[in-house]
Amino acid sequence: MRAQSAFTIDSWDANGRASGIVTGTPGAGAFIVRSFAGGDIDGRSEVLFIGAFNEDRGSGTYVAVDSFEGAILGRTGTASFWHANTMTRGRSTATDGILRFVPDSGTGELAGIRGTGRIVADGETHSIVLDVEFDGDGESAFEADVAGEARGAVEA
């Protein structure tokens, strides 16, 4: 199912973190708050953002994780998604960006959400386009052996 909405950036707080290694694209982090309204998505997200960008050349990359609360396609709850994009000399193509929901991050009526999407910037207008599905009962099969192996790999 496709869902889309415009969004506004309510705050952008550069968190003072920057890479001590100087490259052609300085790296830095930020905490962002954005609001979604109009269309199929209504809510807000808090975003952990890190990027590397050369303002003179218009080239860079970012990676971010959103913690969303609100409604998607009339279903309310919370969920997390991550996204990344790259610009080369002021241009970005559809294949440069990626967005994915974090597995098992959904709560409430958003439990079981999964899918992909993209963030679109058209001048001053920003929007999000999502292609989502939901598990039938909000839960999917849990494989304890696989989860144990993954937990050990993450903690190592």
Buried (B, 14 or more C-beta within 10 A) or exposed (E): EEBBBBBEEEEEEEEEEEEEEEEEBBBBBBEBBBBBEEBBBBBBBBBBBBBBBBEEEEBBBBBBBBBBBBBBBEBBBBBBBBBBBBBEEEEBEEEBBBBBBBEBBBBEBBBBBBBBBBBBEEEEEBBBBBBBEBBEEBEEEEEEEEEEEEEEEEEE
